[in-house]
């Protein structure tokens, strides 16, 4: 067990990007196997949309201004 722990620690320190890539790849493969391809695409797309909205909220952008920018100003559409 110590050998595996030392290997993982060394990989994290020396090849952090590759380690993250492997973890993401394995996670995506597991989700596809569990839910199927299209359900997985929907799940990931929903997560990305949620991330984008959360990032906007974190940046303190006015929610109404954000909705107007995405969908257009309803006053100008009349």
PDB file of N, CA, C and O in Angstrom, chain B, residues numbered from 101:
ATOM      1  N   UNK B 101       0.814  -1.190   0.000  1.00  0.00           N
ATOM      2  CA  UNK B 101       0.000   0.000   0.000  1.00  0.00           C
ATOM      3  C   UNK B 101       0.864   1.264   0.000  1.00  0.00           C
ATOM      4  O   UNK B 101       0.506   2.256  -0.634  1.00  0.00           O
ATOM      5  N   UNK B 102       1.962   1.236   0.683  1.00  0.00           N
ATOM      6  CA  UNK B 102       2.868   2.388   0.727  1.00  0.00           C
ATOM      7  C   UNK B 102       3.473   2.676  -0.638  1.00  0.00           C
ATOM      8  O   UNK B 102       3.726   3.831  -0.981  1.00  0.00           O
ATOM      9  N   UNK B 103       3.705   1.624  -1.416  1.00  0.00           N
ATOM     10  CA  UNK B 103       4.269   1.808  -2.757  1.00  0.00           C
ATOM     11  C   UNK B 103       3.270   2.556  -3.646  1.00  0.00           C
ATOM     12  O   UNK B 103       3.653   3.448  -4.402  1.00  0.00           O
ATOM     13  N   UNK B 104       2.004   2.192  -3.552  1.00  0.00           N
ATOM     14  CA  UNK B 104       0.964   2.854  -4.348  1.00  0.00           C
ATOM     15  C   UNK B 104       0.818   4.306  -3.918  1.00  0.00           C
ATOM     16  O   UNK B 104       0.695   5.201  -4.755  1.00  0.00           O
ATOM     17  N   UNK B 105       0.833   4.535  -2.608  1.00  0.00           N
ATOM     18  CA  UNK B 105       0.717   5.895  -2.091  1.00  0.00           C
ATOM     19  C   UNK B 105       1.891   6.755  -2.553  1.00  0.00           C
ATOM     20  O   UNK B 105       1.695   7.908  -2.936  1.00  0.00           O
ATOM     21  N   UNK B 106       3.105   6.210  -2.521  1.00  0.00           N
ATOM     22  CA  UNK B 106       4.286   6.948  -2.968  1.00  0.00           C
ATOM     23  C   UNK B 106       4.211   7.228  -4.469  1.00  0.00           C
ATOM     24  O   UNK B 106       4.572   8.315  -4.920  1.00  0.00           O
ATOM     25  N   UNK B 107       3.741   6.243  -5.241  1.00  0.00           N
ATOM     26  CA  UNK B 107       3.602   6.431  -6.688  1.00  0.00           C
ATOM     27  C   UNK B 107       2.602   7.546  -7.001  1.00  0.00           C
ATOM     28  O   UNK B 107       2.875   8.424  -7.819  1.00  0.00           O
ATOM     29  N   UNK B 108       1.459   7.500  -6.351  1.00  0.00           N
ATOM     30  CA  UNK B 108       0.424   8.518  -6.583  1.00  0.00           C
ATOM     31  C   UNK B 108       0.917   9.900  -6.176  1.00  0.00           C
ATOM     32  O   UNK B 108       0.661  10.882  -6.872  1.00  0.00           O
ATOM     33  N   UNK B 109       1.611   9.979  -5.071  1.00  0.00           N
ATOM     34  CA  UNK B 109       2.149  11.250  -4.605  1.00  0.00           C
ATOM     35  C   UNK B 109       3.174  11.799  -5.598  1.00  0.00           C
ATOM     36  O   UNK B 109       3.173  12.992  -5.901  1.00  0.00           O
ATOM     37  N   UNK B 110       4.042  10.930  -6.099  1.00  0.00           N
ATOM     38  CA  UNK B 110       5.051  11.360  -7.065  1.00  0.00           C
ATOM     39  C   UNK B 110       4.401  11.799  -8.372  1.00  0.00           C
ATOM     40  O   UNK B 110       4.812  12.801  -8.958  1.00  0.00           O
ATOM     41  N   UNK B 111       3.391  11.063  -8.838  1.00  0.00           N
ATOM     42  CA  UNK B 111       2.695  11.440 -10.063  1.00  0.00           C
ATOM     43  C   UNK B 111       2.010  12.801  -9.902  1.00  0.00           C
ATOM     44  O   UNK B 111       2.034  13.622 -10.818  1.00  0.00           O
ATOM     45  N   UNK B 112       1.401  13.037  -8.737  1.00  0.00           N
ATOM     46  CA  UNK B 112       0.726  14.315  -8.498  1.00  0.00           C
ATOM     47  C   UNK B 112       1.728  15.467  -8.520  1.00  0.00           C
ATOM     48  O   UNK B 112       1.431  16.533  -9.058  1.00  0.00           O
ATOM     49  N   UNK B 113       2.895  15.265  -7.949  1.00  0.00           N
ATOM     50  CA  UNK B 113       3.900  16.326  -7.901  1.00  0.00           C
ATOM     51  C   UNK B 113       4.564  16.549  -9.262  1.00  0.00           C
ATOM     52  O   UNK B 113       4.817  17.692  -9.645  1.00  0.00           O
ATOM     53  N   UNK B 114       4.849  15.471  -9.994  1.00  0.00           N
ATOM     54  CA  UNK B 114       5.610  15.596 -11.235  1.00  0.00           C
ATOM     55  C   UNK B 114       4.737  15.760 -12.469  1.00  0.00           C
ATOM     56  O   UNK B 114       5.149  16.410 -13.430  1.00  0.00           O
ATOM     57  N   UNK B 115       3.558  15.195 -12.462  1.00  0.00           N
ATOM     58  CA  UNK B 115       2.688  15.197 -13.641  1.00  0.00           C
ATOM     59  C   UNK B 115       1.247  15.486 -13.244  1.00  0.00           C
ATOM     60  O   UNK B 115       0.356  14.662 -13.450  1.00  0.00           O
ATOM     61  N   UNK B 116       1.033  16.661 -12.673  1.00  0.00           N
ATOM     62  CA  UNK B 116      -0.280  17.032 -12.160  1.00  0.00           C
ATOM     63  C   UNK B 116      -1.331  17.092 -13.276  1.00  0.00           C
ATOM     64  O   UNK B 116      -2.443  16.593 -13.099  1.00  0.00           O
ATOM     65  N   UNK B 117      -0.996  17.691 -14.412  1.00  0.00           N
ATOM     66  CA  UNK B 117      -1.949  17.795 -15.521  1.00  0.00           C
ATOM     67  C   UNK B 117      -2.371  16.432 -16.042  1.00  0.00           C
ATOM     68  O   UNK B 117      -3.556  16.199 -16.283  1.00  0.00           O
ATOM     69  N   UNK B 118      -1.418  15.534 -16.218  1.00  0.00           N
ATOM     70  CA  UNK B 118      -1.737  14.191 -16.701  1.00  0.00           C
ATOM     71  C   UNK B 118      -2.588  13.437 -15.678  1.00  0.00           C
ATOM     72  O   UNK B 118      -3.496  12.694 -16.050  1.00  0.00           O
ATOM     73  N   UNK B 119      -2.298  13.624 -14.408  1.00  0.00           N
ATOM     74  CA  UNK B 119      -3.072  12.956 -13.355  1.00  0.00           C
ATOM     75  C   UNK B 119      -4.514  13.457 -13.345  1.00  0.00           C
ATOM     76  O   UNK B 119      -5.445  12.662 -13.220  1.00  0.00           O
ATOM     77  N   UNK B 120      -4.701  14.748 -13.474  1.00  0.00           N
ATOM     78  CA  UNK B 120      -6.056  15.307 -13.530  1.00  0.00           C
ATOM     79  C   UNK B 120      -6.768  14.803 -14.784  1.00  0.00           C
ATOM     80  O   UNK B 120      -7.950  14.462 -14.731  1.00  0.00           O
ATOM     81  N   UNK B 121      -6.062  14.754 -15.905  1.00  0.00           N
ATOM     82  CA  UNK B 121      -6.646  14.249 -17.142  1.00  0.00           C
ATOM     83  C   UNK B 121      -7.103  12.803 -17.019  1.00  0.00           C
ATOM     84  O   UNK B 121      -8.171  12.442 -17.515  1.00  0.00           O
ATOM     85  N   UNK B 122      -6.308  11.986 -16.369  1.00  0.00           N
ATOM     86  CA  UNK B 122      -6.684  10.589 -16.149  1.00  0.00           C
ATOM     87  C   UNK B 122      -7.927  10.505 -15.277  1.00  0.00           C
ATOM     88  O   UNK B 122      -8.839   9.732 -15.569  1.00  0.00           O
ATOM     89  N   UNK B 123      -7.969  11.295 -14.208  1.00  0.00           N
ATOM     90  CA  UNK B 123      -9.130  11.254 -13.319  1.00  0.00           C
ATOM     91  C   UNK B 123     -10.398  11.715 -14.037  1.00  0.00           C
ATOM     92  O   UNK B 123     -11.467  11.137 -13.839  1.00  0.00           O
ATOM     93  N   UNK B 124     -10.285  12.737 -14.856  1.00  0.00           N
ATOM     94  CA  UNK B 124     -11.448  13.214 -15.617  1.00  0.00           C
ATOM     95  C   UNK B 124     -11.879  12.152 -16.624  1.00  0.00           C
ATOM     96  O   UNK B 124     -13.072  11.883 -16.759  1.00  0.00           O
ATOM     97  N   UNK B 125     -10.939  11.551 -17.323  1.00  0.00           N
ATOM     98  CA  UNK B 125     -11.260  10.518 -18.307  1.00  0.00           C
ATOM     99  C   UNK B 125     -11.940   9.309 -17.696  1.00  0.00           C
ATOM    100  O   UNK B 125     -12.917   8.799 -18.245  1.00  0.00           O
ATOM    101  N   UNK B 126     -11.436   8.850 -16.575  1.00  0.00           N
ATOM    102  CA  UNK B 126     -12.042   7.710 -15.894  1.00  0.00           C
ATOM    103  C   UNK B 126     -13.435   8.074 -15.380  1.00  0.00           C
ATOM    104  O   UNK B 126     -14.357   7.261 -15.441  1.00  0.00           O
ATOM    105  N   UNK B 127     -13.579   9.293 -14.875  1.00  0.00           N
ATOM    106  CA  UNK B 127     -14.893   9.736 -14.383  1.00  0.00           C
ATOM    107  C   UNK B 127     -15.912   9.805 -15.520  1.00  0.00           C
ATOM    108  O   UNK B 127     -17.046   9.354 -15.359  1.00  0.00           O
ATOM    109  N   UNK B 128     -15.524  10.360 -16.657  1.00  0.00           N
ATOM    110  CA  UNK B 128     -16.429  10.451 -17.804  1.00  0.00           C
ATOM    111  C   UNK B 128     -16.801   9.054 -18.292  1.00  0.00           C
ATOM    112  O   UNK B 128     -17.965   8.793 -18.599  1.00  0.00           O
ATOM    113  N   UNK B 129     -15.829   8.166 -18.365  1.00  0.00           N
ATOM    114  CA  UNK B 129     -16.115   6.793 -18.799  1.00  0.00           C
ATOM    115  C   UNK B 129     -17.090   6.109 -17.847  1.00  0.00           C
ATOM    116  O   UNK B 129     -18.005   5.417 -18.294  1.00  0.00           O
ATOM    117  N   UNK B 130     -16.909   6.292 -16.555  1.00  0.00           N
ATOM    118  CA  UNK B 130     -17.810   5.674 -15.579  1.00  0.00           C
ATOM    119  C   UNK B 130     -19.229   6.224 -15.709  1.00  0.00           C
ATOM    120  O   UNK B 130     -20.198   5.471 -15.620  1.00  0.00           O
ATOM    121  N   UNK B 131     -19.354   7.537 -15.918  1.00  0.00           N
ATOM    122  CA  UNK B 131     -20.681   8.141 -16.072  1.00  0.00           C
ATOM    123  C   UNK B 131     -21.352   7.606 -17.333  1.00  0.00           C
ATOM    124  O   UNK B 131     -22.546   7.307 -17.312  1.00  0.00           O
ATOM    125  N   UNK B 132     -20.606   7.480 -18.429  1.00  0.00           N
ATOM    126  CA  UNK B 132     -21.181   6.951 -19.672  1.00  0.00           C
ATOM    127  C   UNK B 132     -21.618   5.502 -19.484  1.00  0.00           C
ATOM    128  O   UNK B 132     -22.681   5.110 -19.966  1.00  0.00           O
ATOM    129  N   UNK B 133     -20.819   4.713 -18.799  1.00  0.00           N
ATOM    130  CA  UNK B 133     -21.198   3.317 -18.554  1.00  0.00           C
ATOM    131  C   UNK B 133     -22.422   3.209 -17.655  1.00  0.00           C
ATOM    132  O   UNK B 133     -23.262   2.331 -17.851  1.00  0.00           O
ATOM    133  N   UNK B 134     -22.525   4.089 -16.679  1.00  0.00           N
ATOM    134  CA  UNK B 134     -23.652   4.035 -15.747  1.00  0.00           C
ATOM    135  C   UNK B 134     -24.953   4.549 -16.354  1.00  0.00           C
ATOM    136  O   UNK B 134     -26.007   3.943 -16.156  1.00  0.00           O
ATOM    137  N   UNK B 135     -24.895   5.663 -17.096  1.00  0.00           N
ATOM    138  CA  UNK B 135     -26.106   6.329 -17.544  1.00  0.00           C
ATOM    139  C   UNK B 135     -26.368   6.216 -19.040  1.00  0.00           C
ATOM    140  O   UNK B 135     -27.501   6.431 -19.470  1.00  0.00           O
ATOM    141  N   UNK B 136     -25.383   5.893 -19.834  1.00  0.00           N
ATOM    142  CA  UNK B 136     -25.522   5.900 -21.283  1.00  0.00           C
ATOM    143  C   UNK B 136     -24.974   7.197 -21.849  1.00  0.00           C
ATOM    144  O   UNK B 136     -24.748   8.166 -21.125  1.00  0.00           O
ATOM    145  N   UNK B 137     -24.765   7.194 -23.163  1.00  0.00           N
ATOM    146  CA  UNK B 137     -24.083   8.328 -23.798  1.00  0.00           C
ATOM    147  C   UNK B 137     -24.898   9.613 -23.730  1.00  0.00           C
ATOM    148  O   UNK B 137     -24.396  10.626 -23.244  1.00  0.00           O
ATOM    149  N   UNK B 138     -26.149   9.599 -24.206  1.00  0.00           N
ATOM    150  CA  UNK B 138     -26.930  10.832 -24.293  1.00  0.00           C
ATOM    151  C   UNK B 138     -27.298  11.379 -22.929  1.00  0.00           C
ATOM    152  O   UNK B 138     -27.330  12.596 -22.745  1.00  0.00           O
ATOM    153  N   UNK B 139     -27.577  10.514 -21.970  1.00  0.00           N
ATOM    154  CA  UNK B 139     -27.851  10.993 -20.620  1.00  0.00           C
ATOM    155  C   UNK B 139     -26.596  11.631 -20.031  1.00  0.00           C
ATOM    156  O   UNK B 139     -26.680  12.620 -19.303  1.00  0.00           O
ATOM    157  N   UNK B 140     -25.448  11.069 -20.345  1.00  0.00           N
ATOM    158  CA  UNK B 140     -24.189  11.637 -19.864  1.00  0.00           C
ATOM    159  C   UNK B 140     -23.917  12.993 -20.496  1.00  0.00           C
ATOM    160  O   UNK B 140     -23.451  13.913 -19.824  1.00  0.00           O
ATOM    161  N   UNK B 141     -24.208  13.120 -21.789  1.00  0.00           N
ATOM    162  CA  UNK B 141     -24.031  14.412 -22.462  1.00  0.00           C
ATOM    163  C   UNK B 141     -24.936  15.452 -21.814  1.00  0.00           C
ATOM    164  O   UNK B 141     -24.505  16.573 -21.543  1.00  0.00           O
ATOM    165  N   UNK B 142     -26.206  15.077 -21.561  1.00  0.00           N
ATOM    166  CA  UNK B 142     -27.142  15.991 -20.906  1.00  0.00           C
ATOM    167  C   UNK B 142     -26.642  16.383 -19.518  1.00  0.00           C
ATOM    168  O   UNK B 142     -26.703  17.554 -19.144  1.00  0.00           O
ATOM    169  N   UNK B 143     -26.151  15.412 -18.757  1.00  0.00           N
ATOM    170  CA  UNK B 143     -25.644  15.668 -17.409  1.00  0.00           C
ATOM    171  C   UNK B 143     -24.463  16.638 -17.444  1.00  0.00           C
ATOM    172  O   UNK B 143     -24.403  17.572 -16.645  1.00  0.00           O
ATOM    173  N   UNK B 144     -23.527  16.417 -18.366  1.00  0.00           N
ATOM    174  CA  UNK B 144     -22.356  17.292 -18.460  1.00  0.00           C
ATOM    175  C   UNK B 144     -22.734  18.688 -18.948  1.00  0.00           C
ATOM    176  O   UNK B 144     -22.192  19.683 -18.467  1.00  0.00           O
ATOM    177  N   UNK B 145     -23.663  18.763 -19.905  1.00  0.00           N
ATOM    178  CA  UNK B 145     -24.117  20.059 -20.397  1.00  0.00           C
ATOM    179  C   UNK B 145     -24.828  20.839 -19.290  1.00  0.00           C
ATOM    180  O   UNK B 145     -24.625  22.044 -19.147  1.00  0.00           O
ATOM    181  N   UNK B 146     -25.653  20.155 -18.516  1.00  0.00           N
ATOM    182  CA  UNK B 146     -26.326  20.804 -17.392  1.00  0.00           C
ATOM    183  C   UNK B 146     -25.314  21.301 -16.365  1.00  0.00           C
ATOM    184  O   UNK B 146     -25.465  22.390 -15.810  1.00  0.00           O
ATOM    185  N   UNK B 147     -24.296  20.506 -16.119  1.00  0.00           N
ATOM    186  CA  UNK B 147     -23.249  20.920 -15.195  1.00  0.00           C
ATOM    187  C   UNK B 147     -22.495  22.145 -15.686  1.00  0.00           C
ATOM    188  O   UNK B 147     -22.175  23.034 -14.896  1.00  0.00           O
ATOM    189  N   UNK B 148     -22.209  22.201 -16.981  1.00  0.00           N
ATOM    190  CA  UNK B 148     -21.515  23.357 -17.539  1.00  0.00           C
ATOM    191  C   UNK B 148     -22.376  24.613 -17.471  1.00  0.00           C
ATOM    192  O   UNK B 148     -21.876  25.699 -17.177  1.00  0.00           O
ATOM    193  N   UNK B 149     -23.667  24.464 -17.742  1.00  0.00           N
ATOM    194  CA  UNK B 149     -24.574  25.613 -17.646  1.00  0.00           C
ATOM    195  C   UNK B 149     -24.632  26.100 -16.197  1.00  0.00           C
ATOM    196  O   UNK B 149     -24.576  27.302 -15.939  1.00  0.00           O
ATOM    197  N   UNK B 150     -24.744  25.164 -15.256  1.00  0.00           N
ATOM    198  CA  UNK B 150     -24.748  25.536 -13.846  1.00  0.00           C
ATOM    199  C   UNK B 150     -23.455  26.211 -13.420  1.00  0.00           C
ATOM    200  O   UNK B 150     -23.470  27.165 -12.642  1.00  0.00           O
ATOM    201  N   UNK B 151     -22.344  25.717 -13.929  1.00  0.00           N
ATOM    202  CA  UNK B 151     -21.049  26.331 -13.638  1.00  0.00           C
ATOM    203  C   UNK B 151     -20.993  27.756 -14.167  1.00  0.00           C
ATOM    204  O   UNK B 151     -20.524  28.659 -13.474  1.00  0.00           O
ATOM    205  N   UNK B 152     -21.472  27.962 -15.399  1.00  0.00           N
ATOM    206  CA  UNK B 152     -21.448  29.298 -15.999  1.00  0.00           C
ATOM    207  C   UNK B 152     -22.314  30.269 -15.211  1.00  0.00           C
ATOM    208  O   UNK B 152     -21.909  31.406 -14.971  1.00  0.00           O
ATOM    209  N   UNK B 153     -23.496  29.834 -14.808  1.00  0.00           N
ATOM    210  CA  UNK B 153     -24.371  30.699 -14.014  1.00  0.00           C
ATOM    211  C   UNK B 153     -23.736  30.990 -12.660  1.00  0.00           C
ATOM    212  O   UNK B 153     -23.760  32.132 -12.199  1.00  0.00           O
ATOM    213  N   UNK B 154     -23.178  29.986 -12.027  1.00  0.00           N
ATOM    214  CA  UNK B 154     -22.522  30.186 -10.740  1.00  0.00           C
ATOM    215  C   UNK B 154     -21.333  31.117 -10.827  1.00  0.00           C
ATOM    216  O   UNK B 154     -21.100  31.914  -9.918  1.00  0.00           O
ATOM    217  N   UNK B 155     -20.573  31.025 -11.917  1.00  0.00           N
ATOM    218  CA  UNK B 155     -19.429  31.925 -12.101  1.00  0.00           C
ATOM    219  C   UNK B 155     -19.894  33.362 -12.257  1.00  0.00           C
ATOM    220  O   UNK B 155     -19.249  34.285 -11.761  1.00  0.00           O
ATOM    221  N   UNK B 156     -21.022  33.555 -12.951  1.00  0.00           N
ATOM    222  CA  UNK B 156     -21.558  34.908 -13.104  1.00  0.00           C
ATOM    223  C   UNK B 156     -22.031  35.460 -11.768  1.00  0.00           C
ATOM    224  O   UNK B 156     -21.813  36.632 -11.461  1.00  0.00           O
ATOM    225  N   UNK B 157     -22.678  34.615 -10.977  1.00  0.00           N
ATOM    226  CA  UNK B 157     -23.146  35.056  -9.661  1.00  0.00           C
ATOM    227  C   UNK B 157     -21.952  35.403  -8.781  1.00  0.00           C
ATOM    228  O   UNK B 157     -21.980  36.399  -8.059  1.00  0.00           O
ATOM    229  N   UNK B 158     -20.903  34.586  -8.838  1.00  0.00           N
ATOM    230  CA  UNK B 158     -19.707  34.856  -8.046  1.00  0.00           C
ATOM    231  C   UNK B 158     -19.048  36.169  -8.443  1.00  0.00           C
ATOM    232  O   UNK B 158     -18.443  36.842  -7.609  1.00  0.00           O
ATOM    233  N   UNK B 159     -19.163  36.533  -9.712  1.00  0.00           N
ATOM    234  CA  UNK B 159     -18.531  37.773 -10.160  1.00  0.00           C
ATOM    235  C   UNK B 159     -19.413  38.986  -9.877  1.00  0.00           C
ATOM    236  O   UNK B 159     -19.098  40.100 -10.296  1.00  0.00           O
ATOM    237  N   UNK B 160     -20.520  38.764  -9.163  1.00  0.00           N
ATOM    238  CA  UNK B 160     -21.429  39.812  -8.717  1.00  0.00           C
ATOM    239  C   UNK B 160     -22.131  40.530  -9.876  1.00  0.00           C
ATOM    240  O   UNK B 160     -22.552  41.679  -9.737  1.00  0.00           O
ATOM    241  N   UNK B 161     -22.253  39.848 -11.015  1.00  0.00           N
ATOM    242  CA  UNK B 161     -22.959  40.447 -12.140  1.00  0.00           C
ATOM    243  C   UNK B 161     -24.449  40.460 -11.838  1.00  0.00           C
ATOM    244  O   UNK B 161     -24.983  39.501 -11.280  1.00  0.00           O
ATOM    245  N   UNK B 162     -25.107  41.528 -12.200  1.00  0.00           N
ATOM    246  CA  UNK B 162     -26.534  41.673 -11.999  1.00  0.00           C
ATOM    247  C   UNK B 162     -27.254  40.571 -12.772  1.00  0.00           C
ATOM    248  O   UNK B 162     -27.043  40.421 -13.975  1.00  0.00           O
ATOM    249  N   UNK B 163     -28.111  39.790 -12.086  1.00  0.00           N
ATOM    250  CA  UNK B 163     -28.799  38.661 -12.700  1.00  0.00           C
ATOM    251  C   UNK B 163     -29.684  39.123 -13.854  1.00  0.00           C
ATOM    252  O   UNK B 163     -29.708  38.481 -14.904  1.00  0.00           O
ATOM    253  N   UNK B 164     -30.408  40.221 -13.676  1.00  0.00           N
ATOM    254  CA  UNK B 164     -31.280  40.725 -14.741  1.00  0.00           C
ATOM    255  C   UNK B 164     -30.452  41.130 -15.959  1.00  0.00           C
ATOM    256  O   UNK B 164     -30.846  40.850 -17.091  1.00  0.00           O
ATOM    257  N   UNK B 165     -29.328  41.776 -15.744  1.00  0.00           N
ATOM    258  CA  UNK B 165     -28.460  42.168 -16.855  1.00  0.00           C
ATOM    259  C   UNK B 165     -27.925  40.933 -17.584  1.00  0.00           C
ATOM    260  O   UNK B 165     -27.811  40.923 -18.810  1.00  0.00           O
ATOM    261  N   UNK B 166     -27.597  39.885 -16.806  1.00  0.00           N
ATOM    262  CA  UNK B 166     -27.108  38.657 -17.409  1.00  0.00           C
ATOM    263  C   UNK B 166     -28.196  38.012 -18.276  1.00  0.00           C
ATOM    264  O   UNK B 166     -27.916  37.575 -19.392  1.00  0.00           O
ATOM    265  N   UNK B 167     -29.429  37.951 -17.771  1.00  0.00           N
ATOM    266  CA  UNK B 167     -30.529  37.371 -18.540  1.00  0.00           C
ATOM    267  C   UNK B 167     -30.824  38.199 -19.792  1.00  0.00           C
ATOM    268  O   UNK B 167     -31.120  37.642 -20.849  1.00  0.00           O
ATOM    269  N   UNK B 168     -30.744  39.510 -19.677  1.00  0.00           N
ATOM    270  CA  UNK B 168     -30.950  40.375 -20.842  1.00  0.00           C
ATOM    271  C   UNK B 168     -29.868  40.139 -21.890  1.00  0.00           C
ATOM    272  O   UNK B 168     -30.148  40.142 -23.088  1.00  0.00           O
ATOM    273  N   UNK B 169     -28.644  39.936 -21.441  1.00  0.00           N
ATOM    274  CA  UNK B 169     -27.558  39.693 -22.379  1.00  0.00           C
ATOM    275  C   UNK B 169     -27.722  38.346 -23.074  1.00  0.00           C
ATOM    276  O   UNK B 169     -27.425  38.220 -24.262  1.00  0.00           O
ATOM    277  N   UNK B 170     -28.196  37.334 -22.339  1.00  0.00           N
ATOM    278  CA  UNK B 170     -28.360  35.999 -22.928  1.00  0.00           C
ATOM    279  C   UNK B 170     -29.575  35.964 -23.852  1.00  0.00           C
ATOM    280  O   UNK B 170     -29.477  35.501 -24.989  1.00  0.00           O
ATOM    281  N   UNK B 171     -30.715  36.449 -23.369  1.00  0.00           N
ATOM    282  CA  UNK B 171     -31.958  36.316 -24.108  1.00  0.00           C
ATOM    283  C   UNK B 171     -32.387  37.588 -24.830  1.00  0.00           C
ATOM    284  O   UNK B 171     -33.359  37.564 -25.586  1.00  0.00           O
ATOM    285  N   UNK B 172     -31.705  38.666 -24.621  1.00  0.00           N
ATOM    286  CA  UNK B 172     -32.080  39.925 -25.239  1.00  0.00           C
ATOM    287  C   UNK B 172     -33.022  40.701 -24.324  1.00  0.00           C
ATOM    288  O   UNK B 172     -33.738  40.125 -23.504  1.00  0.00           O
ATOM    289  N   UNK B 173     -33.001  42.001 -24.483  1.00  0.00           N
ATOM    290  CA  UNK B 173     -33.849  42.865 -23.661  1.00  0.00           C
ATOM    291  C   UNK B 173     -35.288  42.758 -24.154  1.00  0.00           C
ATOM    292  O   UNK B 173     -35.558  43.024 -25.325  1.00  0.00           O
ATOM    293  N   UNK B 174     -36.203  42.377 -23.288  1.00  0.00           N
ATOM    294  CA  UNK B 174     -37.609  42.173 -23.687  1.00  0.00           C
ATOM    295  C   UNK B 174     -38.276  43.485 -24.108  1.00  0.00           C
ATOM    296  O   UNK B 174     -39.207  43.468 -24.913  1.00  0.00           O
ATOM    297  N   UNK B 175     -37.820  44.604 -23.583  1.00  0.00           N
ATOM    298  CA  UNK B 175     -38.390  45.899 -23.935  1.00  0.00           C
ATOM    299  C   UNK B 175     -38.067  46.260 -25.390  1.00  0.00           C
ATOM    300  O   UNK B 175     -38.895  46.853 -26.080  1.00  0.00           O
ATOM    301  N   UNK B 176     -36.881  45.908 -25.849  1.00  0.00           N
ATOM    302  CA  UNK B 176     -36.488  46.253 -27.225  1.00  0.00           C
ATOM    303  C   UNK B 176     -37.078  45.285 -28.231  1.00  0.00           C
ATOM    304  O   UNK B 176     -37.041  45.564 -29.429  1.00  0.00           O
ATOM    305  N   UNK B 177     -37.623  44.152 -27.792  1.00  0.00           N
ATOM    306  CA  UNK B 177     -38.154  43.167 -28.698  1.00  0.00           C
ATOM    307  C   UNK B 177     -39.615  43.448 -29.069  1.00  0.00           C
ATOM    308  O   UNK B 177     -40.150  42.808 -29.974  1.00  0.00           O
ATOM    309  N   UNK B 178     -40.259  44.386 -28.391  1.00  0.00           N
ATOM    310  CA  UNK B 178     -41.672  44.695 -28.682  1.00  0.00           C
ATOM    311  C   UNK B 178     -41.825  45.579 -29.866  1.00  0.00           C
ATOM    312  O   UNK B 178     -42.946  45.927 -30.236  1.00  0.00           O
TER     313      UNK B 178
END
